[in-house]
């Protein structure tokens, strides 16, 4: 089974925690709700679980059991760089392959 890099797991757990707090503070904010749904899905897929509680347990267990799980501040961006919106300067939301590609070309395939 493939295992996620500890820096990626740490980033996902931290994002989930932050979005969960934001959702509690602003329950009607659709962007926060969508972000929480996205990170929940990613945590579950990354850990091979079906619910967020099990995903968080698995991620935290993996982080605890990984001796070199203390990355520097840029470790996550080296693994998963966050693109920045030019108009706002804020990081964009991560979604599956949003690169510019010719119409009809499947995601994940490089243009030739």
HELIX and SHEET records of a PDB file:
HELIX    1   1 UNK A    6  UNK A   25  1                                  20    
HELIX    2   2 UNK A   30  UNK A   47  1                                  18    
HELIX    3   3 UNK A   52  UNK A   65  1                                  14    
HELIX    4   4 UNK A   75  UNK A   79  1                                   5    
END                                                                             
